[in-house]
Amino acid sequence: MTFLVRKLFAMSAFAMLSSAAGVAMSQTATVVDVISGNPSLSTLSGLIQKAGLVDTLKSVGPFTVFAPNNDAFKAVPAKALEGIANNPARLNEVLTFHVLPAKVMAGQVTNAKVKTVHGANIETSVAGNFVTVESGMVISADLQAGNGVVHIIDSVLDAPVKN
């Protein structure tokens, strides 16, 4: 019986240390690391690289990224997505429209218009446990990073064109 107690204690201690290491790691990972480490955000990750926003989103922040998943990008007509991806200025506008210059956890979202890094406002809404951003629904919330938070959304937000 003593052997079993020791084994359970050792397993519990290992689990606690592993959990603590995971928390420390998530606090040093940036929003870019969180995005690039999530297979359902591979399209967004590639576009962030193409737009040259990696260094910006790896900086101190804090940032909140409303990250469209791969299915959201598949819903955008292919020609439209290709046009955005091949126009650096437009790509930057669309991507920065998904980023807030503050860390906002899902529980802190209110019914409001909030200024994005793009400079335009997005509309956020809360209904019960559901959080929406413009026409996008948050489907996975509060993926924490050392410089902010990532919320996965189910659509690509259409940023206004800057003049």
C-alpha positions as MATLAB code, in Angstrom:
seq = 'MTFLVRKLFAMSAFAMLSSAAGVAMSQTATVVDVISGNPSLSTLSGLIQKAGLVDTLKSVGPFTVFAPNNDAFKAVPAKALEGIANNPARLNEVLTFHVLPAKVMAGQVTNAKVKTVHGANIETSVAGNFVTVESGMVISADLQAGNGVVHIIDSVLDAPVKN';
ca = [
       0.000    0.000    0.000;
       2.869    2.414    0.780;
       4.268    1.859   -2.718;
       0.898    2.804   -4.255;
       0.683    5.984   -2.143;
       4.209    7.004   -3.191;
       3.447    6.309   -6.835;
       0.247    8.381   -6.709;
       2.110   11.203   -4.955;
       4.858   11.136   -7.598;
       2.300   11.158  -10.412;
       0.435   14.078   -8.807;
       3.652   16.042   -8.349;
       4.628   15.427  -11.994;
       1.186   16.549  -13.177;
       1.388   19.748  -11.106;
       4.867   20.568  -12.408;
       3.822   19.868  -16.002;
       0.784   22.085  -15.567;
       2.878   24.896  -14.085;
       5.342   24.631  -16.969;
       2.459   24.883  -19.433;
       1.181   28.048  -17.758;
       4.647   29.609  -17.818;
       5.060   28.663  -21.461;
       1.713   30.209  -22.463;
       2.726   33.432  -20.741;
       5.943   33.659  -22.787;
       4.338   32.609  -26.076;
       3.140   35.520  -28.191;
      -0.171   35.773  -30.022;
       1.776   34.817  -33.175;
       3.045   31.669  -31.424;
      -0.489   30.757  -30.319;
      -1.795   31.250  -33.866;
       1.048   29.423  -35.606;
       0.796   26.550  -33.132;
      -2.881   25.934  -33.882;
      -3.504   23.844  -37.043;
      -6.990   25.355  -37.496;
      -5.349   28.797  -37.904;
      -2.738   27.869  -40.537;
      -4.243   30.125  -43.221;
      -4.214   33.116  -40.873;
      -0.663   32.293  -39.800;
       0.519   32.290  -43.414;
      -1.233   35.581  -44.153;
       0.288   37.219  -41.067;
       3.716   36.212  -42.369;
       2.904   37.416  -45.889;
       1.716   40.779  -44.545;
       4.893   41.271  -42.519;
       2.979   41.515  -39.244;
       4.898   38.824  -37.347;
       7.278   41.246  -35.592;
       4.439   43.620  -34.723;
       2.328   40.841  -33.195;
       5.347   39.449  -31.344;
       5.963   42.826  -29.681;
       4.927   43.717  -26.134;
       1.299   44.502  -27.001;
      -1.064   43.814  -25.409;
      -3.210   42.525  -28.270;
      -6.525   40.772  -28.709;
      -6.684   38.860  -31.975;
     -10.025   37.732  -33.363;
      -8.548   34.913  -35.417;
     -10.584   33.529  -38.337;
     -10.138   29.776  -38.584;
      -9.352   27.925  -41.818;
     -13.053   27.250  -42.468;
     -13.735   30.990  -42.269;
     -11.162   31.617  -45.000;
     -12.636   28.778  -47.112;
     -15.983   30.620  -47.009;
     -14.429   33.681  -48.688;
     -14.684   33.435  -52.482;
     -11.331   32.248  -53.868;
     -10.871   35.249  -56.191;
     -11.607   37.693  -53.376;
      -9.166   35.992  -51.006;
      -6.509   35.859  -53.726;
      -7.038   39.567  -54.410;
      -6.599   40.429  -50.732;
      -3.579   38.163  -50.320;
      -1.854   39.671  -53.366;
      -2.459   43.292  -52.336;
      -0.131   44.042  -49.381;
      -1.954   47.215  -48.309;
      -5.388   45.541  -48.378;
      -4.052   42.430  -46.618;
      -2.654   44.619  -43.845;
      -6.016   46.421  -43.531;
      -7.989   43.197  -43.282;
      -5.647   41.577  -40.760;
      -5.267   44.620  -38.490;
      -9.073   44.967  -38.459;
      -9.063   41.686  -36.494;
      -6.722   43.048  -33.786;
      -7.439   45.217  -30.753;
      -4.615   47.180  -29.088;
      -5.584   45.771  -25.662;
      -6.048   42.417  -23.973;
      -9.768   41.645  -23.744;
     -10.829   38.288  -22.351;
     -14.170   36.886  -23.542;
     -15.754   37.620  -20.157;
     -14.788   41.286  -20.528;
     -16.463   41.774  -23.913;
     -19.474   44.098  -23.858;
     -21.966   45.364  -26.402;
     -19.828   48.139  -27.810;
     -17.920   49.595  -30.711;
     -14.197   49.063  -30.175;
     -11.267   50.623  -32.048;
      -8.981   48.159  -33.838;
      -5.306   48.427  -34.744;
      -6.594   49.184  -38.266;
      -8.122   52.388  -36.855;
     -11.755   51.528  -37.597;
     -14.277   50.334  -35.031;
     -15.683   46.833  -34.778;
     -18.913   45.999  -33.039;
     -18.757   43.443  -30.240;
     -21.821   41.826  -28.707;
     -22.612   39.428  -25.911;
     -25.760   37.337  -25.565;
     -25.558   34.870  -22.695;
     -22.409   32.820  -23.297;
     -22.145   33.852  -26.954;
     -19.672   36.513  -28.055;
     -19.816   38.000  -31.537;
     -17.528   40.372  -33.373;
     -19.245   42.032  -36.320;
     -20.711   38.980  -38.104;
     -18.263   36.525  -36.550;
     -19.015   34.203  -33.663;
     -16.266   33.417  -31.157;
     -15.996   29.626  -31.279;
     -12.937   29.220  -29.040;
     -12.111   31.923  -26.517;
      -9.272   33.023  -24.290;
      -6.229   31.358  -25.863;
      -3.756   33.244  -23.703;
      -0.358   34.536  -24.723;
       2.263   36.582  -22.928;
       1.379   39.640  -25.006;
      -2.370   39.212  -25.249;
      -5.137   36.786  -26.098;
      -6.520   35.017  -29.178;
     -10.208   34.283  -29.791;
     -10.968   31.997  -32.740;
     -13.887   33.224  -34.847;
     -15.911   31.606  -37.609;
     -15.717   34.343  -40.252;
     -13.335   36.802  -41.843;
     -14.233   40.391  -40.970;
     -14.398   42.799  -43.894;
     -12.296   45.828  -43.039;
     -13.207   49.234  -44.436;
     -10.755   50.465  -47.038;
      -8.473   53.223  -45.768;
      -8.248   56.334  -47.916;
];
